[in-house]
């Protein structure tokens, strides 16, 4: 009961927070229909004001366009221009009224569909949208939550554990297809920090990314693509610089682990590739820095710190380092070779 009251209190306070208020997003179709109706109304009023006066002209145009037609005012039957203008008002009024009714029915149907699907508009700002909560998506969600990021997760069929996690850790969970425009419109993409597409279907991830870019062209979009060649093609043709193949990212890590237990894979930076790994300093004496190795950090007795010099390391420390791959092009595993040189003191 207390938790429900606190949640209700936060929502009420957010309604009065001026920084979170956003102007309503107008539907472009509705705006065009309203603009067309206003233009026709003004033209009709301007045409008939000489015959009826301004106020009666407004009254006549409104009753004619809405097909009410009380008959108390009518155009001059001897003036063909007035007759044609009245006919045009009737036709345009019927057309616009029909379009407004169709649009309203569509809007009500969409609202009902959204309610049935368990969707709701998101009012967060600076959030990260994760589309797909499978094996990779679940890991990404856990890592982002650990970093304190605000999340909106879109999953077409969330399991009970994900629903419970969303309830306990207070992130928005939308049950729907992220490739649908109706679902993306609910994610408040205009105020989002980034979007990560992690579904199991490559084309679906691309569709999500294109829909997100159309709504927020400056937002970073990260794609998970299974095929490495397809990922490169997408990055080249659609200018998605953060398009990665999960297999291509994982393969170097597995290969490195088969040769050296401390391998953590490879990274590309500034047109060069580097191996990333962890080394445990033993009791065999002070370590010497391996050639071309760059020390990043050290873990000592549970404490993490930025490290600069290999000479500062002591037995029992765990060091994180990167090694350039340029010197190792003859089939040898770079990280294993660097580890062997490092532990041997040369």
C-alpha positions as semicolon CSV with decimal commas, in nm:
position;residue;x (nm);y (nm);z (nm)
1;X;0,000;0,000;0,000
2;X;0,283;0,239;0,092
3;X;0,465;0,162;-0,233
4;X;0,148;0,232;-0,434
5;X;0,108;0,569;-0,261
6;X;0,470;0,665;-0,328
7;X;0,432;0,572;-0,696
8;X;0,110;0,774;-0,723
9;X;0,280;1,067;-0,551
10;X;0,570;1,064;-0,796
11;X;0,331;1,061;-1,091
12;X;0,128;1,351;-0,951
13;X;0,446;1,555;-0,890
14;X;0,564;1,483;-1,244
15;X;0,241;1,631;-1,380
16;X;0,323;1,963;-1,212
17;X;0,691;1,960;-1,311
18;X;0,731;2,227;-1,585
19;X;1,058;2,073;-1,705
20;X;0,883;1,751;-1,802
21;X;0,589;1,905;-1,981
22;X;0,603;1,857;-2,355
23;X;0,385;2,014;-2,621
24;X;0,134;1,769;-2,765
25;X;0,240;1,605;-3,086
26;X;-0,014;1,684;-3,356
27;X;-0,101;1,427;-3,617
28;X;0,001;1,563;-3,961
29;X;-0,312;1,420;-4,129
30;X;-0,539;1,591;-3,877
31;X;-0,348;1,917;-3,921
32;X;-0,392;1,906;-4,301
33;X;-0,763;1,829;-4,272
34;X;-0,816;2,115;-4,026
35;X;-0,618;2,354;-4,248
36;X;-0,823;2,257;-4,555
37;X;-1,150;2,303;-4,365
38;X;-1,037;2,645;-4,239
39;X;-0,936;2,763;-4,587
40;X;-1,269;2,654;-4,739
41;X;-1,460;2,816;-4,451
42;X;-1,277;3,149;-4,493
43;X;-1,322;3,151;-4,872
44;X;-1,693;3,072;-4,840
45;X;-1,744;3,341;-4,576
46;X;-1,559;3,596;-4,789
47;X;-1,767;3,510;-5,096
48;X;-2,110;3,528;-4,927
49;X;-2,048;3,824;-4,698
50;X;-2,167;4,065;-4,967
51;X;-2,497;3,878;-4,996
52;X;-2,571;3,809;-4,626
53;X;-2,331;4,018;-4,419
54;X;-2,036;3,879;-4,225
55;X;-2,220;3,713;-3,938
56;X;-2,493;3,560;-4,155
57;X;-2,228;3,451;-4,405
58;X;-2,046;3,263;-4,129
59;X;-2,375;3,104;-4,023
60;X;-2,462;3,006;-4,382
61;X;-2,118;2,854;-4,453
62;X;-2,122;2,651;-4,130
63;X;-2,474;2,511;-4,190
64;X;-2,391;2,435;-4,554
65;X;-2,057;2,263;-4,487
66;X;-2,206;2,055;-4,205
67;X;-2,507;1,971;-4,430
68;X;-2,743;2,100;-4,160
69;X;-2,932;2,326;-4,404
70;X;-3,210;2,490;-4,203
71;X;-3,327;2,673;-4,512
72;X;-3,354;3,013;-4,344
73;X;-3,070;3,139;-4,563
74;X;-3,013;3,030;-4,921
75;X;-2,804;3,152;-5,214
76;X;-2,958;3,373;-5,481
77;X;-3,112;3,132;-5,735
78;X;-3,054;3,387;-6,012
79;X;-2,679;3,407;-5,940
80;X;-2,508;3,097;-6,086
81;X;-2,178;3,178;-5,911
82;X;-2,351;3,169;-5,571
83;X;-2,519;2,840;-5,660
84;X;-2,188;2,682;-5,768
85;X;-2,014;2,813;-5,454
86;X;-2,285;2,664;-5,232
87;X;-2,256;2,330;-5,412
88;X;-1,881;2,331;-5,366
89;X;-1,929;2,405;-4,995
90;X;-2,166;2,109;-4,964
91;X;-1,930;1,869;-5,142
92;X;-1,624;1,983;-4,952
93;X;-1,817;1,970;-4,624
94;X;-1,933;1,612;-4,685
95;X;-1,581;1,507;-4,786
96;X;-1,408;1,667;-4,489
97;X;-1,672;1,544;-4,244
98;X;-1,630;1,190;-4,373
99;X;-1,254;1,213;-4,343
100;X;-1,277;1,350;-3,988
101;X;-1,511;1,065;-3,889
102;X;-1,283;0,805;-4,049
103;X;-0,979;0,955;-3,877
104;X;-1,155;0,962;-3,541
105;X;-1,263;0,600;-3,576
106;X;-0,908;0,500;-3,670
107;X;-0,770;0,688;-3,369
108;X;-1,015;0,520;-3,131
109;X;-0,932;0,180;-3,281
110;X;-0,559;0,247;-3,237
111;X;-0,609;0,355;-2,875
112;X;-0,808;0,036;-2,811
113;X;-0,539;-0,176;-2,979
114;X;-0,266;-0,007;-2,774
115;X;-0,462;-0,075;-2,454
116;X;-0,518;-0,438;-2,547
117;X;-0,148;-0,485;-2,623
118;X;-0,041;-0,351;-2,285
119;X;0,127;-0,046;-2,439
120;X;0,133;0,306;-2,303
121;X;0,305;0,632;-2,392
122;X;0,651;0,683;-2,241
123;X;0,723;1,021;-2,080
124;X;1,089;0,967;-1,988
125;X;1,369;1,182;-2,122
126;X;1,730;1,084;-2,186
127;X;1,640;0,715;-2,179
128;X;1,785;0,424;-2,375
129;X;1,543;0,207;-2,573
130;X;1,625;-0,165;-2,592
131;X;1,427;-0,352;-2,857
132;X;1,437;-0,725;-2,795
133;X;1,495;-0,894;-2,459
134;X;1,640;-1,229;-2,566
135;X;1,969;-1,371;-2,450
136;X;2,175;-1,073;-2,568
137;X;1,905;-0,821;-2,488
138;X;1,873;-0,944;-2,130
139;X;2,248;-0,906;-2,080
140;X;2,238;-0,555;-2,224
141;X;1,948;-0,463;-1,995
142;X;2,135;-0,585;-1,686
143;X;2,450;-0,393;-1,782
144;X;2,262;-0,070;-1,852
145;X;2,071;-0,095;-1,525
146;X;2,399;-0,151;-1,341
147;X;2,525;0,173;-1,496
148;X;2,218;0,356;-1,366
149;X;2,065;0,423;-1,708
150;X;1,695;0,492;-1,760
151;X;1,550;0,220;-1,981
152;X;1,253;0,154;-2,205
153;X;1,239;-0,211;-2,311
154;X;1,023;-0,324;-2,604
155;X;0,959;-0,698;-2,624
156;X;0,684;-0,868;-2,823
157;X;0,648;-1,158;-2,577
158;X;0,811;-1,079;-2,240
159;X;0,843;-1,364;-1,991
160;X;0,742;-1,339;-1,627
161;X;1,098;-1,278;-1,507
162;X;1,133;-0,971;-1,732
163;X;0,798;-0,836;-1,613
164;X;0,904;-0,882;-1,251
165;X;1,242;-0,718;-1,322
166;X;1,069;-0,418;-1,480
167;X;0,847;-0,384;-1,174
168;X;1,132;-0,412;-0,925
169;X;1,387;-0,193;-1,106
170;X;1,138;0,064;-1,236
171;X;1,201;0,062;-1,610
172;X;0,929;0,085;-1,874
173;X;0,837;-0,243;-2,043
174;X;0,625;-0,221;-2,357
175;X;0,469;-0,540;-2,490
176;X;0,463;-0,496;-2,866
177;X;0,638;-0,516;-3,201
178;X;0,911;-0,251;-3,213
179;X;0,898;-0,240;-3,592
180;X;0,542;-0,102;-3,588
181;X;0,506;0,273;-3,614
182;X;0,245;0,272;-3,337
183;X;0,492;0,109;-3,097
184;X;0,782;0,339;-3,184
185;X;0,560;0,645;-3,143
186;X;0,499;0,544;-2,781
187;X;0,872;0,532;-2,697
188;X;0,922;0,912;-2,699
189;X;1,209;0,881;-2,945
190;X;1,244;1,257;-2,974
191;X;1,370;1,272;-2,614
192;X;1,560;0,941;-2,612
193;X;1,936;0,916;-2,567
194;X;1,991;0,605;-2,783
195;X;1,825;0,295;-2,925
196;X;1,961;-0,060;-2,933
197;X;1,796;-0,312;-3,167
198;X;1,869;-0,665;-3,041
199;X;1,596;-0,886;-3,185
200;X;1,685;-1,221;-3,345
201;X;1,587;-1,107;-3,697
202;X;1,834;-0,894;-3,894
203;X;1,574;-0,733;-4,120
204;X;1,357;-0,651;-3,820
205;X;1,648;-0,475;-3,649
206;X;1,712;-0,275;-3,966
207;X;1,344;-0,181;-3,988
208;X;1,347;-0,065;-3,625
209;X;1,661;0,140;-3,687
210;X;1,516;0,311;-3,994
211;X;1,195;0,392;-3,808
212;X;1,393;0,536;-3,516
213;X;1,612;0,745;-3,745
214;X;1,303;0,890;-3,917
215;X;1,177;1,011;-3,577
216;X;1,510;1,127;-3,433
217;X;1,787;1,160;-3,696
218;X;2,054;1,258;-3,442
219;X;1,993;0,974;-3,195
220;X;2,263;0,702;-3,180
221;X;2,129;0,367;-3,305
222;X;2,308;0,036;-3,239
223;X;2,217;-0,272;-3,444
224;X;2,274;-0,639;-3,377
225;X;2,316;-0,820;-3,710
226;X;2,394;-1,192;-3,729
227;X;2,577;-1,195;-4,064
228;X;2,901;-0,998;-4,062
229;X;2,880;-0,919;-4,435
230;X;2,522;-0,799;-4,395
231;X;2,627;-0,580;-4,103
232;X;2,900;-0,420;-4,315
233;X;2,655;-0,368;-4,602
234;X;2,402;-0,198;-4,373
235;X;2,670;0,026;-4,226
236;X;2,785;0,121;-4,575
237;X;2,448;0,180;-4,744
238;X;2,246;0,321;-4,455
239;X;2,531;0,499;-4,274
240;X;2,478;0,317;-3,945
241;X;2,824;0,332;-3,792
242;X;2,726;0,119;-3,491
243;X;2,615;-0,194;-3,672
244;X;2,779;-0,510;-3,540
245;X;2,762;-0,881;-3,596
246;X;2,734;-1,072;-3,268
247;X;2,929;-1,360;-3,421
248;X;3,207;-1,130;-3,541
249;X;3,236;-0,974;-3,197
250;X;3,236;-1,307;-3,014
251;X;3,469;-1,503;-3,245
252;X;3,794;-1,323;-3,147
253;X;3,710;-1,368;-2,779
254;X;3,657;-1,742;-2,817
255;X;3,970;-1,784;-3,029
256;X;4,175;-1,587;-2,780
257;X;4,037;-1,785;-2,485
258;X;4,139;-2,108;-2,654
259;X;4,503;-1,990;-2,647
260;X;4,510;-1,772;-2,338
261;X;4,270;-1,777;-2,042
262;X;4,291;-1,402;-1,989
263;X;4,178;-1,304;-2,340
264;X;3,883;-1,068;-2,361
265;X;3,860;-1,031;-2,738
266;X;3,964;-0,758;-2,977
267;X;3,867;-0,398;-3,041
268;X;3,913;-0,168;-3,341
269;X;4,018;0,190;-3,285
270;X;4,146;0,459;-3,523
271;X;4,185;0,208;-3,805
272;X;4,392;-0,034;-3,593
273;X;4,307;-0,354;-3,406
274;X;4,403;-0,433;-3,051
275;X;4,380;-0,746;-2,841
276;X;4,232;-0,699;-2,494
277;X;4,323;-0,925;-2,205
278;X;4,373;-0,980;-1,836
279;X;4,696;-1,093;-1,671
280;X;4,748;-1,222;-1,318
281;X;5,084;-1,123;-1,174
282;X;5,260;-1,421;-1,012
283;X;5,528;-1,455;-0,744
284;X;5,810;-1,507;-0,997
285;X;5,956;-1,165;-0,952
286;X;5,884;-0,815;-1,075
287;X;5,718;-0,821;-1,420
288;X;5,867;-0,648;-1,718
289;X;5,646;-0,461;-1,960
290;X;5,565;-0,660;-2,277
291;X;5,648;-0,489;-2,602
292;X;5,366;-0,284;-2,755
293;X;5,141;-0,347;-2,452
294;X;4,938;-0,064;-2,300
295;X;4,835;-0,097;-1,937
296;X;4,482;0,023;-1,864
297;X;4,383;-0,070;-1,509
298;X;4,467;-0,293;-1,216
299;X;4,257;-0,477;-0,960
300;X;4,431;-0,513;-0,623
301;X;4,262;-0,679;-0,325
302;X;3,920;-0,601;-0,465
303;X;3,995;-0,235;-0,538
304;X;3,996;-0,104;-0,896
305;X;4,235;0,169;-1,007
306;X;4,374;0,321;-1,325
307;X;4,731;0,200;-1,385
308;X;5,011;0,357;-1,587
309;X;5,336;0,168;-1,526
310;X;5,398;-0,207;-1,532
311;X;5,666;-0,158;-1,267
312;X;5,393;-0,057;-1,020
313;X;5,230;-0,402;-1,040
314;X;5,279;-0,651;-0,758
315;X;5,220;-1,024;-0,720
316;X;4,851;-1,101;-0,695
317;X;4,743;-0,801;-0,902
318;X;4,513;-0,850;-1,199
319;X;4,607;-0,621;-1,488
320;X;4,392;-0,520;-1,785
321;X;4,590;-0,432;-2,096
322;X;4,565;-0,389;-2,472
323;X;4,821;-0,503;-2,728
324;X;4,845;-0,386;-3,088
325;X;4,802;-0,661;-3,347
326;X;5,031;-0,505;-3,606
327;X;5,343;-0,698;-3,498
328;X;5,170;-1,036;-3,493
329;X;5,063;-1,130;-3,845
330;X;5,215;-1,479;-3,870
331;X;4,937;-1,683;-3,715
332;X;5,042;-1,639;-3,352
333;X;4,781;-1,526;-3,104
334;X;4,882;-1,175;-3,003
335;X;4,755;-1,183;-2,649
336;X;4,905;-1,524;-2,576
337;X;5,241;-1,412;-2,711
338;X;5,226;-1,091;-2,509
339;X;5,128;-1,283;-2,195
340;X;5,415;-1,526;-2,237
341;X;5,666;-1,242;-2,284
342;X;5,516;-1,056;-1,991
343;X;5,528;-1,347;-1,748
344;X;5,878;-1,441;-1,859
345;X;5,995;-1,087;-1,793
346;X;6,085;-0,983;-2,147
